[in-house]
Amino acid sequence: MRLRIDFGYDGTDFSGWAAQPGRRTVEQLLSEALGTILRCEPPKLTIAGRTDAGVHARGAVCHVDIDEQAYDALPARSSRSPAEAAVVRLDGVLPGDVVVHRVAPAAPGFDARFSAVSRRYSYRLLDDPSAADPVRRRDTVVVRSPLDVGAMNAAARKLVGLQDFAAFCKKREGATTVRTLLDYRWQRDADGVLVGTVLADAFCHSMVRSLVGAVVPVGAGRRTEDWPAEVLTARRRHPALKVMPPHGLCLEEVSYPADDELAARAAASRTVRVLPLE
């Protein structure tokens, strides 16, 4: 049977999501925890979106295929359902920087990666070092130049839509860099922190941190509002484009269609995306 697992983690002390020999990763710990409570070999997990070292997640989603009898046995002698027992037992074996919010049998056709219709990230910036909150040092990036939120938003709006984001991605052989950026905006919270919201159907490697790095110099007055769009249309990495630090980034939400559309969405997502002919 297939399970959907909703969870979050503080990425500070992880070498990212993906399992790597000799490194502490979220995938490794969660897989081992599932193996422990199900009394089986650590199962293979499929994640909605990988994160790099230091990146956080509140709304991560993965799926796992397991033996149904092992799942049904999770409550043991308790009155909990298998889903409730899974959450409680995972909490007992996982470290404090990984929290499983929900475990449930997946709907037919569900694929954590390919069925998703969008992923939403946030990024936290503070442009006043004297106002830095030491309690939030693990999830807030401090910059030393005052930032103009209006200019950042004007630049960000020019990047929205179906685009080839090759200039904002680390190239992977055979992988497309065409994505639909659904929303990109910034706001300054009451505590002075600038929070960016980045929403897309999918992201390629380092894309969000590069999108942030493109508008920060605009906010600081070092680049024009058109510069990020000029970088985009060039479709190649610009030497002045900075990939921002990972700890300001957090995966907030992964969205899925209605259950009867999951399989169709997964099939569509597996097709290689290209830009329409002009």
C-alpha positions in Angstrom: 0.0 0.0 0.0 1.1 3.6 -0.5 1.2 6.1 2.3 1.3 9.9 2.1 3.5 11.5 4.8 3.3 15.2 5.7 6.2 16.5 7.7 8.6 19.3 8.5 12.1 19.8 9.6 14.7 22.4 10.7 17.4 21.9 8.0 20.2 23.5 9.9 22.0 20.3 10.9 21.1 18.3 7.8 23.1 17.8 4.6 19.8 18.3 2.7 17.0 15.9 2.0 18.7 13.3 -0.2 20.5 10.4 1.5 24.3 10.6 1.1 26.9 8.2 2.5 28.4 9.4 5.8 26.1 12.4 6.0 23.1 13.2 8.2 20.1 13.7 5.9 16.3 14.0 6.3 15.6 11.1 3.9 17.9 8.8 5.8 16.5 9.5 9.2 12.9 9.3 8.1 13.4 6.1 6.1 15.2 4.5 9.1 12.4 5.6 11.4 9.8 4.0 9.2 11.9 0.8 9.0 12.0 0.8 12.8 8.3 1.1 13.5 7.3 -1.2 10.6 10.0 -3.7 11.4 11.4 -3.9 7.9 14.3 -2.6 5.9 14.3 1.2 5.6 11.9 1.8 2.7 12.5 4.0 -0.3 10.8 7.4 -0.1 9.6 9.7 -2.9 9.7 13.4 -2.0 7.7 16.2 -3.5 10.8 18.4 -3.7 14.3 18.0 -2.6 15.9 20.6 -0.4 19.6 21.5 -0.2 21.7 21.5 3.0 20.5 24.1 5.5 17.1 24.6 3.9 14.0 24.2 6.1 10.5 22.8 5.5 7.1 23.2 7.2 5.0 21.5 4.5 7.1 18.7 3.0 5.3 15.7 1.5 6.6 12.3 0.6 5.1 8.9 -0.2 6.3 5.4 0.6 5.1 1.9 -0.5 4.9 -0.6 2.4 3.4 -3.9 3.4 -0.3 -3.4 4.3 -0.1 -5.9 7.2 2.8 -4.1 8.8 0.8 -0.9 8.6 -2.3 -2.5 10.1 -0.2 -3.8 13.0 1.1 -0.4 14.1 -1.6 0.3 16.8 -0.6 -3.0 18.6 -2.9 -3.1 21.7 -3.8 0.6 21.6 -7.1 2.0 20.4 -5.4 4.3 17.8 -5.9 3.9 14.1 -2.8 2.8 12.1 -2.5 6.4 10.9 -2.5 7.9 14.4 -0.2 5.2 15.7 2.3 5.9 12.9 2.5 9.6 13.9 3.0 8.7 17.6 5.5 6.0 17.0 7.5 8.1 14.5 7.6 10.9 17.0 9.2 8.5 19.5 12.1 7.6 17.2 12.8 10.7 15.2 15.0 13.5 16.5 13.5 16.8 17.5 14.4 18.6 14.2 12.1 16.3 12.2 8.3 16.3 12.9 5.7 14.1 11.1 2.4 15.9 11.1 0.2 13.3 9.3 0.3 9.8 7.9 -2.5 8.5 5.7 -3.2 6.0 3.0 -2.6 7.7 -0.3 -5.5 8.2 -2.7 -5.3 6.1 -5.9 -2.9 7.7 -8.4 -1.1 9.8 -5.8 2.6 10.5 -6.4 4.2 12.9 -4.0 6.5 14.4 -6.7 4.6 14.1 -10.0 1.0 14.7 -8.7 1.9 18.1 -7.2 0.5 21.2 -8.9 2.6 23.7 -7.1 5.2 24.3 -4.4 5.4 27.4 -2.2 8.6 28.6 -0.6 9.3 31.5 1.7 12.5 33.4 2.2 13.3 35.6 5.2 15.6 38.7 4.9 16.5 41.4 7.4 18.2 44.6 6.2 18.8 46.1 9.7 21.6 44.1 11.5 20.9 45.9 14.7 17.4 44.5 14.8 18.4 40.9 14.3 16.7 38.4 16.5 19.2 35.8 17.7 16.4 33.4 18.2 15.7 33.5 14.5 19.3 33.4 13.3 18.7 29.9 11.9 16.0 31.0 9.4 16.7 34.6 8.7 19.4 36.0 6.4 20.9 39.4 7.4 22.0 41.8 4.7 23.7 45.2 5.4 22.1 47.3 2.7 18.6 48.8 3.2 16.2 47.2 0.8 13.4 48.8 -1.2 10.5 46.3 -1.1 8.6 48.2 -3.9 11.6 47.9 -6.3 12.0 44.2 -5.4 8.4 43.5 -6.2 8.5 45.4 -9.5 11.5 43.3 -10.5 9.9 40.1 -9.3 6.7 40.6 -11.3 8.7 40.6 -14.5 9.8 37.0 -13.9 6.3 35.5 -13.4 4.9 33.2 -16.0 6.0 30.2 -18.2 9.7 30.8 -18.7 13.0 29.1 -19.3 14.8 29.6 -15.9 18.2 28.3 -17.1 19.9 31.4 -15.8 18.6 30.7 -12.3 19.2 27.0 -12.1 22.2 24.7 -11.7 22.2 22.8 -15.0 21.5 19.0 -14.7 22.1 16.9 -17.8 18.9 16.0 -19.5 16.7 18.1 -17.2 14.5 20.9 -18.5 14.7 24.3 -16.9 11.3 25.4 -18.1 9.0 26.2 -15.2 5.8 28.2 -14.5 6.5 30.8 -11.9 3.0 31.5 -10.5 3.7 34.1 -7.9 6.8 36.0 -6.7 6.3 38.8 -4.2 7.8 40.5 -1.1 6.4 42.1 2.0 7.9 43.7 5.1 6.4 42.2 8.3 5.8 44.2 11.5 9.2 43.1 12.9 11.0 44.6 9.9 11.8 41.2 8.3 11.2 41.0 4.5 9.5 37.8 3.6 9.5 36.6 0.0 6.8 34.2 -1.3 7.8 32.1 -4.4 5.2 29.8 -5.9 5.7 27.6 -9.0 4.6 24.4 -10.5 8.0 23.1 -9.8 11.6 24.3 -9.2 14.9 23.3 -10.6 18.1 23.1 -8.5 19.0 26.4 -6.7 16.2 28.3 -8.5 14.5 29.9 -5.5 17.7 31.2 -3.9 18.8 32.5 -7.3 15.5 34.3 -7.7 16.0 36.0 -4.4 19.6 36.8 -5.3 18.4 38.5 -8.4 16.1 41.0 -6.7 18.3 41.8 -3.6 20.7 44.1 -5.6 17.6 45.8 -7.1 16.3 46.5 -3.6 19.7 47.8 -2.6 19.8 50.2 -5.6 22.7 48.5 -7.3 20.7 47.2 -10.2 17.7 48.4 -12.2 14.2 46.8 -11.9 14.7 45.3 -15.4 18.0 43.5 -14.6 16.5 40.2 -13.3 14.4 39.9 -16.5 17.5 40.6 -18.6 19.3 37.8 -16.8 16.3 35.6 -17.4 16.1 36.2 -21.2 19.9 35.5 -21.5 19.2 31.9 -20.4 22.7 31.5 -18.9 24.2 32.2 -15.5 25.3 35.8 -14.9 28.5 36.2 -13.0 26.9 38.8 -10.8 23.9 36.7 -9.9 24.3 35.5 -6.3 22.8 32.3 -4.9 21.5 33.4 -1.5 22.3 31.4 1.7 20.1 28.3 2.3 19.0 29.0 5.9 16.6 31.8 4.8 14.6 29.4 2.7 11.6 27.2 3.8 9.3 24.9 1.9 5.9 26.0 3.1 3.4 24.0 1.1 2.9 21.5 -1.6 -0.5 21.5 -3.3 -2.3 18.7 -5.1 -5.4 18.5 -7.3 -8.6 16.6 -6.4 -8.2 12.9 -5.8 -9.7 12.0 -9.2 -7.1 14.1 -11.0 -4.0 12.8 -9.3 -3.0 10.2 -11.8 -3.6 12.5 -14.8 -1.5 15.2 -13.2 1.3 12.7 -12.5 1.3 11.6 -16.1 1.3 15.2 -17.4 4.2 16.2 -15.0 6.4 13.4 -16.4 6.4 15.0 -19.9 9.4 17.3 -20.7 8.3 20.9 -20.6 9.3 23.2 -23.4 8.5 26.8 -24.3 5.8 27.3 -27.0 7.1 28.3 -30.4 7.0 32.1 -30.9 
